[in-house]
Amino acid sequence: MRRVLGTAVIVALVAGGGLLLVWQLPRPISDTSAIGVLWHKHSDELGAAWNRETCAEGVCRQNYRGGTIYAAVKGDAHIVHGGAVGEAFDELGGVARLGLPIAEQSGPADRPWQAFQRAGIFASEDDVPTLVRGVFWQSWLRFAEERGGLGFPKDAEHKDRHGNPVQNFINGVIYLRDGAPVPTISDIAAAHRRAGGAYGPLGYPKGTQRAVGDRLVQQFDGGEVWWSGDTGAASVQAPFLAAFHERGGADGALGLPTAEASRLEGGSMQPFQGGVLYRSDEDGSIRATTAGVIQQRYEELGGPGGELGLPMGEKIDVAGGRYQAFAGGALLWHEGAGVFRLDAANFAFWVADPARFGWPTKDSRTDERGVHQDWEKTQTVLREGRLLTVPSTPVDASTAVLLCDSQCSGNSWIKQGARRAGFSNIVEFGYGGSGYLAPISGLGTGFTESVSRNSLLLPDGDPGVVIITLGGNDAAQKRPVSDVTAAEEQLIGMLRQAYPNAAIVVDGVMSRNDAAHAARRAMDAAVTEEAQRLGVHAISVAGWVSDYTAPQVDNVHLAPAGHDKIAPHYADALRAVLGR
C-alpha cells in the first residue's frame, strides 16, 4: 500500500502571452521501504515529498521539504537535513563524492555535523562547514569513541610548515605519515602539545596509541607519551628515555611518568610512580632513586637541592641493609635501625671496609672539632681529611700518645718515662716489627702510610705529648735513610694536623755501643736530626743499653730490668725537652 501525500502548488508561467497554471500532484511515500519507514518516524520534520523514491546505481533517495533520505539498496536509511550540513553536502558533490550518510545528524542546533562514507561535514557556529575526508576521516571514525574522540575539526586539512599533511581537532591532531593517518588524541595529544607538538622535541608520532593493560602509550620520533587514569599523560624524552627502558620501562620499578622532565641546579630530573630519574650536567650520567625509605629520607633532606645533591649511584643491597651514594654523601639503611646520612668522606671509609666500622647508628654531625660519626663498633671524628677514633678515656693534657715498635712491650722505658714526666694517661700504638716504613703486621704498611690511609686511626683529643719511637726495624731491613726521614717528615706533618696543640717528641733507636748496633745508631742520628730540622723535640738514645748497663733478653730487646734501668734517664730527658 502506498500513501499519496503532497502539496498543491500553483506555478504561474508566462507562455505566449497567456497564463499557464501547473499543479504539482502529491508524491507517494512507501510504507515498507527503508526510506519510507524512516520518513514515517520523522514526517513532522521532513514534510511532504517533492518526488518519488528512486534507486540508481545502488543508491535510493527521496527528497522532502525538510531534507532528503538516502539508503543503499537493501541497506539502512539516513536523513540529510536541509541547513548548513545538507547544503554543504550538495555543494561538495553529494553521494558521488562523499558517499551515503552512515549516521543521523548530531550535535547542537548551532553546530551540527554528520558522518558520511567518505567524509564528515561539521558546521561551525557561523554555519561555515568544515570537511574531514579520506584517510583523515577513516582515522577520525576509528577513534571516535576513544576518550571523547578527536571532536570537531578546528581547521581544514592542510600542510604544516614542514610540508606534512595535517588536520587539527578540538581534542587532538591527525598527521599523515608515509600516506597513513596517525592521530594524537585527548590527554596524549595535550601532552604532545605542551612539549611543542610536532615542532618540539617529541616531533611527529610514529604510530597510533596502543593499550598496555589499563595504560596507553604512543611513540614519537623523540620519545614516548604514557597515560593512565592515575597519572594522566606525560612524556618521556631523551635523555631519560633510554634510562627509563633500561630499568624496565613502565613495567619496571619506576612505573609511569607522573610529570614532565624539569631542570634543576646542575642537572635535570623526571618523576615516576616508583621513583625519580636524575641527570648530571657534569658528566651526563643518569641515576635513579626508587620508592622506599632511602628516597623518602632523601626528599626530607631537600633532595637534589639539599646537602646530598644529585645521586652518584643506584641503590645497592648488601647484607643486612642497603645504601645509595650522592654527591654530598650517602644514605644507609640498616634493618631495624632506620636510615642514616653519612658525609662523603665517612662514606668512602665505610664503603671501602664496612665490617671495620659496622653500620652507622647516627647521622654525621659537624662541630669545631670536625665531622663526628657514631658506628656500631666505634666512634670517629674526621678533621681536615684525618680520621680519628674516639677513645673511651678522654685524650687531654695528661695524655701521652705513643707510636712505637716492640720497644713499647710490657712496662717499657717509654711508658715509665712518660708517667714519670707527668703523663698519667698513656694511649699506646705499639706494633712489633714495625717502623716508619717497616710494615705493621696485619696492615701491610708502615706507620706513615697506615696513618695516611686511615687504616691506623689515631685517637681524637688534645694530648699533652705525642712520642714517636720508631726506626730500629727500618735499620734492620736496611731501608734507605733518605726514605725513612721522608716518611718521618710526612708522619710528623699528619700529627701536627691532628694535634695542633700537642708537643711532638721523636725518640732515636735504643742501641748498644758495639759494632753490631752501628746501623741502629746511624738511624738514631738520622731521625733525631730530621726531627730537629722539622722543629720538633728529639731525644737520642744511641748507646743507652751500654751506657746504663741495661740487661737485654736478646740482641735488640730489653729485659724488664733493662726497661727499669733506662726509664728514669728517659724521664729526665723527656722533662728536659718539654721544659717540665
PLY file of the C-alpha trace (Angstrom):
ply
format ascii 1.0
element vertex 580
property float x
property float y
property float z
element edge 579
property int vertex1
property int vertex2
end_header
0.00 0.00 0.00
1.34 3.45 -0.83
0.15 6.71 0.64
-0.34 9.71 -1.61
0.74 12.89 0.07
1.72 16.20 -1.35
1.09 19.90 -1.60
-0.94 21.54 -4.32
1.29 24.24 -5.68
0.29 26.71 -8.34
3.09 27.73 -10.61
2.47 30.71 -12.87
4.31 30.63 -16.18
4.14 33.27 -18.87
3.96 31.46 -22.19
2.99 33.10 -25.50
1.25 35.99 -23.76
-1.09 33.69 -21.83
-1.19 32.38 -18.24
-0.43 28.68 -17.79
-1.34 27.06 -14.43
0.56 23.90 -13.46
-0.50 21.85 -10.42
2.11 19.72 -8.58
0.48 16.49 -7.71
1.03 14.70 -4.37
4.01 12.22 -4.40
3.71 8.74 -2.95
5.75 7.56 0.06
6.32 3.86 0.64
5.18 2.17 3.84
7.68 -0.68 3.51
10.97 0.60 2.07
13.74 1.65 4.41
13.29 5.21 3.21
9.57 5.18 3.77
9.80 3.60 7.19
12.27 6.25 8.28
10.10 9.05 6.86
7.12 7.87 8.90
9.22 8.30 12.06
10.25 11.85 11.09
7.35 13.05 8.95
6.76 16.16 11.05
10.26 17.49 10.50
10.64 16.31 6.89
7.26 17.29 5.50
5.88 16.22 2.12
7.87 14.51 -0.58
8.90 16.51 -3.63
9.42 13.44 -5.80
9.11 9.72 -5.92
11.62 7.37 -4.25
14.17 6.43 -6.87
17.06 3.96 -6.97
20.00 4.10 -9.33
23.47 2.57 -9.19
22.81 1.07 -5.78
21.60 4.31 -4.17
17.99 5.07 -3.25
16.74 8.52 -2.34
13.68 10.69 -1.84
13.54 14.44 -1.38
11.28 16.22 1.11
10.62 19.78 2.13
12.94 19.39 5.15
15.68 17.24 3.65
16.47 14.01 1.81
16.56 10.39 2.87
19.27 8.19 1.36
19.67 4.45 1.52
21.71 1.78 -0.12
19.71 -0.90 -1.86
18.85 -3.35 0.92
20.67 -1.07 3.35
19.93 1.32 6.21
18.42 4.72 5.50
19.59 8.04 6.90
18.35 11.60 6.66
20.34 14.52 5.32
18.53 17.56 6.63
18.43 20.91 4.96
20.55 23.63 6.54
24.31 24.04 6.74
25.21 20.33 6.64
22.77 19.45 3.83
23.75 22.46 1.75
27.45 21.66 2.15
26.76 18.01 1.22
25.14 19.06 -2.04
27.77 21.70 -2.82
30.63 19.25 -2.19
29.28 16.69 -4.64
26.77 14.73 -2.59
26.77 10.95 -2.69
29.04 10.80 -5.71
31.91 12.36 -3.80
31.15 11.91 -0.13
29.18 8.65 -0.17
25.99 7.82 1.66
25.27 9.09 5.16
26.19 6.45 7.73
24.52 8.08 10.75
21.98 10.72 11.55
22.93 14.35 12.00
24.32 15.02 15.50
25.39 17.92 17.61
23.64 21.05 18.87
21.46 23.11 16.58
24.13 25.76 16.11
26.92 23.25 15.42
25.50 20.19 13.65
27.63 17.54 11.98
27.05 14.34 10.06
29.04 11.30 9.10
29.19 10.02 5.54
31.00 7.09 4.00
33.96 9.10 2.77
33.83 12.28 4.85
32.35 14.09 7.78
30.74 17.52 7.49
30.96 19.79 10.53
29.12 23.12 10.68
30.53 25.90 12.84
28.61 28.50 14.80
28.66 30.77 11.74
27.33 27.92 9.54
30.63 27.63 7.68
31.17 23.87 7.18
34.49 22.07 7.60
35.14 18.81 5.79
37.06 15.85 7.20
37.64 13.40 4.38
39.58 10.46 3.04
42.11 8.80 5.35
41.69 11.62 7.86
38.01 10.72 8.08
38.66 6.99 8.46
41.08 7.74 11.28
38.58 10.09 12.91
35.88 7.36 12.81
38.24 4.73 14.21
38.93 6.78 17.31
35.52 8.47 17.67
34.82 6.65 20.93
38.36 6.80 22.33
38.22 9.03 25.45
35.94 11.50 23.72
37.42 11.03 20.29
39.02 13.81 18.28
36.00 16.10 18.38
35.18 18.87 15.93
37.81 19.95 13.41
39.47 23.28 14.12
40.54 23.76 10.53
40.59 22.03 7.18
43.20 19.53 6.08
46.40 21.43 5.22
50.18 21.16 5.15
52.19 22.25 8.18
55.39 24.25 7.94
57.35 21.06 7.36
55.14 20.26 4.39
53.35 17.35 6.08
49.54 16.97 5.68
47.77 17.55 8.97
44.36 18.41 10.38
43.69 19.86 13.81
40.75 18.97 16.02
39.48 20.22 19.35
40.69 17.04 21.06
43.75 16.15 19.01
45.54 16.17 15.69
45.75 13.77 12.77
49.11 13.65 10.97
49.62 11.98 7.60
52.85 9.98 7.73
54.01 7.88 4.78
50.46 8.04 3.48
48.93 6.70 6.69
46.94 8.77 9.20
48.42 8.91 12.71
46.29 10.73 15.29
47.11 12.08 18.72
44.07 12.09 20.98
42.86 13.56 24.25
45.40 13.64 27.12
48.21 12.26 24.98
47.56 14.99 22.42
47.62 17.58 25.22
50.98 16.29 26.48
52.34 16.36 22.92
51.08 19.92 22.54
52.70 21.00 25.85
56.00 19.69 24.54
55.75 21.84 21.40
53.81 19.45 19.21
55.44 18.25 16.00
57.89 21.16 16.20
59.06 20.31 19.71
61.47 17.62 20.95
58.88 14.83 20.61
58.39 15.52 16.90
55.81 13.55 14.92
54.01 10.44 16.17
55.46 7.18 14.82
52.25 5.21 15.26
48.84 5.35 16.86
48.40 4.96 20.60
48.18 1.42 21.93
46.92 -0.12 25.13
49.31 -1.75 27.61
46.98 -3.23 30.18
45.00 -0.32 31.59
47.56 2.18 30.28
48.08 3.86 26.93
51.33 4.71 25.20
52.17 6.50 21.97
55.61 6.61 20.44
57.04 9.72 18.80
60.25 10.41 16.94
61.72 11.96 20.10
60.18 9.91 22.89
57.01 8.39 24.28
53.85 9.66 25.96
52.28 7.42 28.61
48.79 7.76 30.07
46.86 6.13 32.88
43.82 7.10 34.90
46.03 7.65 37.96
48.88 9.62 36.36
47.33 11.41 33.40
49.62 11.82 30.39
53.31 12.72 30.49
56.13 12.30 28.00
59.46 10.58 28.47
62.06 12.12 26.18
65.79 11.99 25.69
67.94 11.84 27.71
65.69 9.93 30.13
64.05 7.57 27.61
66.92 5.08 27.38
67.42 5.08 31.16
63.66 4.51 31.61
63.72 1.42 29.39
66.98 0.13 30.89
65.13 -0.04 34.22
62.21 -1.99 32.80
60.12 0.87 31.44
56.54 1.16 32.65
56.63 -2.41 33.97
59.84 -1.81 35.95
60.41 -0.27 39.34
59.87 3.26 38.03
56.39 2.71 36.58
54.77 5.54 34.62
55.96 9.16 34.46
53.92 11.45 36.69
55.20 14.75 35.25
57.45 16.09 32.52
61.20 16.38 32.98
62.39 19.63 34.55
65.63 21.49 35.11
67.38 21.79 38.45
70.73 23.17 39.53
73.45 21.06 37.98
71.14 18.81 36.01
67.57 17.72 35.35
65.05 15.26 36.75
61.84 13.41 35.94
59.48 11.86 38.50
57.78 8.47 38.04
55.32 6.45 40.07
58.09 4.43 41.67
60.98 6.85 41.78
62.85 9.68 40.10
65.50 9.82 37.37
68.24 12.44 37.79
70.76 13.57 35.18
74.02 15.36 35.97
75.14 18.11 33.61
78.74 17.47 34.63
79.12 14.02 33.09
75.69 13.24 31.62
75.17 10.27 33.95
71.61 9.31 34.83
70.81 7.77 38.21
67.57 6.78 39.89
66.11 6.93 43.34
63.33 4.42 43.83
60.43 4.32 46.24
61.30 3.38 49.79
62.77 4.72 52.99
66.01 5.91 51.35
64.16 8.04 48.78
61.82 9.32 51.50
64.77 10.43 53.65
66.48 11.94 50.60
63.44 14.08 49.88
63.16 15.08 53.55
66.75 16.33 53.35
65.91 18.53 50.35
66.50 16.08 47.51
68.90 17.31 44.80
68.69 20.85 46.18
69.72 19.77 49.67
73.07 18.89 51.20
73.24 15.50 49.48
72.90 16.82 45.94
72.42 14.54 42.95
72.65 10.74 43.26
76.00 9.29 42.23
74.90 5.68 42.08
71.89 3.40 42.28
70.53 1.86 45.45
72.70 -1.13 46.42
71.65 -4.06 48.59
74.20 -5.51 51.00
73.91 -7.99 53.84
71.60 -6.51 56.45
70.66 -3.35 54.57
71.23 -1.12 51.57
72.77 2.21 50.67
72.84 4.88 47.98
75.62 7.34 47.25
75.07 11.02 46.47
77.36 13.90 45.54
77.34 15.15 49.13
77.37 11.86 50.99
75.27 8.74 51.29
72.16 7.31 52.90
72.47 3.93 54.61
69.56 1.79 55.75
70.16 -0.94 58.30
67.37 -3.38 59.01
65.63 -2.43 62.22
67.69 0.74 62.69
66.45 3.22 60.08
68.18 5.44 57.53
71.30 7.45 58.43
73.15 10.13 56.49
76.92 9.97 56.06
79.07 12.75 54.69
81.03 11.84 51.55
84.38 11.24 53.28
82.99 8.99 56.00
81.01 7.08 53.40
84.20 6.49 51.40
85.84 4.99 54.51
82.81 2.83 55.22
82.26 1.50 51.71
85.93 0.51 51.45
85.60 -1.75 54.52
82.08 -1.91 56.02
82.99 -4.60 58.53
85.64 -2.36 60.11
83.12 0.13 61.44
79.78 -1.65 61.24
76.63 0.27 60.36
76.18 3.91 61.35
73.94 4.47 64.33
73.53 8.26 63.90
73.75 10.87 61.16
77.09 12.55 60.55
77.31 15.77 62.55
79.82 18.61 62.42
81.27 20.92 65.07
84.50 22.84 65.58
86.45 19.59 66.06
85.34 18.02 62.77
82.76 15.60 61.44
81.59 13.13 64.07
80.26 9.70 63.24
78.86 7.03 65.54
79.23 3.45 64.28
78.23 0.09 65.70
81.87 -0.67 66.54
83.40 2.72 67.28
83.11 6.49 67.14
85.20 8.60 64.78
85.97 12.25 64.11
87.07 13.40 60.66
89.18 16.53 60.78
90.94 18.04 57.76
90.97 14.70 55.99
92.30 12.81 59.02
90.06 10.17 60.56
90.47 9.88 64.33
88.93 7.41 66.72
87.18 8.46 69.93
88.74 6.55 72.88
86.82 5.50 75.98
89.12 7.67 78.12
89.39 11.32 77.08
92.68 12.35 75.48
93.74 15.56 77.20
96.81 17.36 78.52
97.54 14.45 80.89
97.79 12.05 77.94
100.87 10.76 76.15
100.13 9.12 72.77
102.86 6.59 71.91
103.65 5.46 68.36
106.26 2.74 68.70
107.60 -0.66 67.74
108.40 -3.51 70.12
110.28 -1.08 72.40
106.82 -0.40 73.90
106.37 -4.02 75.00
105.39 -4.51 78.62
106.10 -1.84 81.21
108.51 -0.20 78.80
111.05 2.51 79.43
108.91 4.77 77.20
105.72 4.33 79.25
107.55 4.56 82.56
109.39 7.69 81.44
106.17 9.35 80.20
104.46 8.68 83.54
107.43 9.98 85.49
107.32 13.11 83.31
103.74 13.74 84.46
101.58 11.99 81.84
99.22 9.74 83.79
97.16 8.61 80.81
99.01 6.52 78.21
97.46 5.71 74.80
99.76 3.22 73.11
100.04 2.18 69.45
102.82 -0.40 69.68
103.45 -2.92 66.91
106.44 -5.25 66.98
108.44 -5.34 63.77
107.04 -2.02 62.52
108.67 1.29 61.69
108.27 4.42 59.65
108.41 2.15 56.60
108.66 -1.36 58.10
105.09 -2.71 57.85
102.70 -3.14 60.74
101.56 -6.75 60.96
98.05 -7.11 59.55
98.10 -3.73 57.78
100.96 -4.35 55.40
102.24 -0.77 55.57
104.44 1.22 57.91
103.23 3.79 60.42
103.38 6.68 57.96
101.35 5.04 55.20
98.95 3.40 57.66
98.11 6.76 59.23
97.95 8.40 55.79
95.46 5.80 54.56
93.46 5.98 57.77
93.98 2.27 58.23
95.53 3.16 61.59
93.25 5.58 63.44
94.82 7.97 65.92
92.75 9.00 68.95
90.75 12.22 68.89
91.53 14.80 71.56
94.24 17.24 72.70
97.09 15.16 74.17
99.94 16.73 76.10
102.58 14.92 74.05
102.92 12.53 71.09
106.04 10.33 71.32
107.40 8.54 68.24
109.79 5.66 68.89
110.49 4.01 65.52
113.40 3.32 63.19
115.02 0.17 64.61
113.18 -2.16 62.23
113.77 0.23 59.33
117.51 -0.10 60.09
117.26 -3.89 60.36
115.55 -4.02 56.96
118.23 -1.73 55.52
115.72 0.87 54.43
117.44 3.87 52.80
117.90 6.63 55.37
116.52 9.23 52.95
113.31 7.20 52.55
112.94 6.80 56.30
113.41 10.50 57.02
110.97 11.41 54.23
108.38 9.13 55.86
109.23 10.69 59.25
108.57 14.16 57.86
105.22 13.06 56.45
104.19 11.40 59.72
105.09 14.50 61.75
103.06 16.64 59.35
100.00 14.45 59.88
100.45 14.52 63.65
100.67 18.31 63.64
97.45 18.38 61.67
95.71 16.00 64.07
97.12 17.58 67.26
97.95 21.24 66.63
98.36 21.93 70.37
100.42 18.89 71.33
104.19 18.62 71.77
105.81 16.06 69.46
108.88 14.12 70.58
110.94 11.85 68.30
112.98 9.20 70.11
116.04 7.70 68.48
116.81 3.98 68.30
117.72 2.12 71.52
121.14 0.54 70.98
124.50 -0.58 72.38
127.87 0.97 71.67
129.34 -2.07 69.89
129.79 -2.54 66.15
126.76 -4.87 65.90
124.49 -1.87 66.58
126.20 0.57 64.20
123.19 0.65 61.85
120.82 1.30 64.76
122.98 4.15 66.00
123.14 5.64 62.46
119.34 5.52 62.22
119.09 7.19 65.65
121.20 10.07 64.37
119.19 10.38 61.16
115.72 10.51 62.73
116.68 12.84 65.60
118.47 15.24 63.27
115.43 15.24 60.94
113.17 15.96 63.93
115.29 18.95 64.93
115.26 20.17 61.35
111.46 19.99 61.39
111.30 21.91 64.66
110.07 19.13 66.95
111.71 17.71 70.06
114.24 14.89 69.69
115.85 12.51 72.23
118.80 10.42 71.10
119.05 7.07 72.94
122.00 5.75 70.95
124.27 3.55 73.13
122.00 3.76 76.21
121.94 -0.03 76.64
125.72 0.08 77.14
125.80 3.43 78.93
123.34 2.31 81.62
124.24 -1.42 81.58
120.63 -2.33 80.82
120.00 -6.10 80.63
118.62 -7.49 77.32
116.68 -10.63 76.52
118.15 -10.81 73.01
120.28 -8.76 70.64
117.67 -5.98 70.44
115.09 -6.11 73.21
115.50 -5.06 76.82
114.66 -7.31 79.72
112.14 -5.92 82.26
115.11 -4.93 84.43
116.61 -3.15 81.43
113.43 -1.12 80.95
113.51 -0.21 84.64
117.14 0.95 84.37
116.54 3.10 81.27
113.22 4.61 82.43
114.47 7.28 84.88
117.08 8.53 82.44
114.45 8.77 79.70
112.10 10.60 82.07
114.79 13.18 82.78
115.45 13.67 79.06
111.70 13.97 78.33
111.16 16.53 81.08
114.14 18.47 79.79
112.97 18.75 76.17
109.41 19.59 77.28
110.56 22.06 79.93
108.59 20.28 82.67
0 1
1 2
2 3
3 4
4 5
5 6
6 7
7 8
8 9
9 10
10 11
11 12
12 13
13 14
14 15
15 16
16 17
17 18
18 19
19 20
20 21
21 22
22 23
23 24
24 25
25 26
26 27
27 28
28 29
29 30
30 31
31 32
32 33
33 34
34 35
35 36
36 37
37 38
38 39
39 40
40 41
41 42
42 43
43 44
44 45
45 46
46 47
47 48
48 49
49 50
50 51
51 52
52 53
53 54
54 55
55 56
56 57
57 58
58 59
59 60
60 61
61 62
62 63
63 64
64 65
65 66
66 67
67 68
68 69
69 70
70 71
71 72
72 73
73 74
74 75
75 76
76 77
77 78
78 79
79 80
80 81
81 82
82 83
83 84
84 85
85 86
86 87
87 88
88 89
89 90
90 91
91 92
92 93
93 94
94 95
95 96
96 97
97 98
98 99
99 100
100 101
101 102
102 103
103 104
104 105
105 106
106 107
107 108
108 109
109 110
110 111
111 112
112 113
113 114
114 115
115 116
116 117
117 118
118 119
119 120
120 121
121 122
122 123
123 124
124 125
125 126
126 127
127 128
128 129
129 130
130 131
131 132
132 133
133 134
134 135
135 136
136 137
137 138
138 139
139 140
140 141
141 142
142 143
143 144
144 145
145 146
146 147
147 148
148 149
149 150
150 151
151 152
152 153
153 154
154 155
155 156
156 157
157 158
158 159
159 160
160 161
161 162
162 163
163 164
164 165
165 166
166 167
167 168
168 169
169 170
170 171
171 172
172 173
173 174
174 175
175 176
176 177
177 178
178 179
179 180
180 181
181 182
182 183
183 184
184 185
185 186
186 187
187 188
188 189
189 190
190 191
191 192
192 193
193 194
194 195
195 196
196 197
197 198
198 199
199 200
200 201
201 202
202 203
203 204
204 205
205 206
206 207
207 208
208 209
209 210
210 211
211 212
212 213
213 214
214 215
215 216
216 217
217 218
218 219
219 220
220 221
221 222
222 223
223 224
224 225
225 226
226 227
227 228
228 229
229 230
230 231
231 232
232 233
233 234
234 235
235 236
236 237
237 238
238 239
239 240
240 241
241 242
242 243
243 244
244 245
245 246
246 247
247 248
248 249
249 250
250 251
251 252
252 253
253 254
254 255
255 256
256 257
257 258
258 259
259 260
260 261
261 262
262 263
263 264
264 265
265 266
266 267
267 268
268 269
269 270
270 271
271 272
272 273
273 274
274 275
275 276
276 277
277 278
278 279
279 280
280 281
281 282
282 283
283 284
284 285
285 286
286 287
287 288
288 289
289 290
290 291
291 292
292 293
293 294
294 295
295 296
296 297
297 298
298 299
299 300
300 301
301 302
302 303
303 304
304 305
305 306
306 307
307 308
308 309
309 310
310 311
311 312
312 313
313 314
314 315
315 316
316 317
317 318
318 319
319 320
320 321
321 322
322 323
323 324
324 325
325 326
326 327
327 328
328 329
329 330
330 331
331 332
332 333
333 334
334 335
335 336
336 337
337 338
338 339
339 340
340 341
341 342
342 343
343 344
344 345
345 346
346 347
347 348
348 349
349 350
350 351
351 352
352 353
353 354
354 355
355 356
356 357
357 358
358 359
359 360
360 361
361 362
362 363
363 364
364 365
365 366
366 367
367 368
368 369
369 370
370 371
371 372
372 373
373 374
374 375
375 376
376 377
377 378
378 379
379 380
380 381
381 382
382 383
383 384
384 385
385 386
386 387
387 388
388 389
389 390
390 391
391 392
392 393
393 394
394 395
395 396
396 397
397 398
398 399
399 400
400 401
401 402
402 403
403 404
404 405
405 406
406 407
407 408
408 409
409 410
410 411
411 412
412 413
413 414
414 415
415 416
416 417
417 418
418 419
419 420
420 421
421 422
422 423
423 424
424 425
425 426
426 427
427 428
428 429
429 430
430 431
431 432
432 433
433 434
434 435
435 436
436 437
437 438
438 439
439 440
440 441
441 442
442 443
443 444
444 445
445 446
446 447
447 448
448 449
449 450
450 451
451 452
452 453
453 454
454 455
455 456
456 457
457 458
458 459
459 460
460 461
461 462
462 463
463 464
464 465
465 466
466 467
467 468
468 469
469 470
470 471
471 472
472 473
473 474
474 475
475 476
476 477
477 478
478 479
479 480
480 481
481 482
482 483
483 484
484 485
485 486
486 487
487 488
488 489
489 490
490 491
491 492
492 493
493 494
494 495
495 496
496 497
497 498
498 499
499 500
500 501
501 502
502 503
503 504
504 505
505 506
506 507
507 508
508 509
509 510
510 511
511 512
512 513
513 514
514 515
515 516
516 517
517 518
518 519
519 520
520 521
521 522
522 523
523 524
524 525
525 526
526 527
527 528
528 529
529 530
530 531
531 532
532 533
533 534
534 535
535 536
536 537
537 538
538 539
539 540
540 541
541 542
542 543
543 544
544 545
545 546
546 547
547 548
548 549
549 550
550 551
551 552
552 553
553 554
554 555
555 556
556 557
557 558
558 559
559 560
560 561
561 562
562 563
563 564
564 565
565 566
566 567
567 568
568 569
569 570
570 571
571 572
572 573
573 574
574 575
575 576
576 577
577 578
578 579
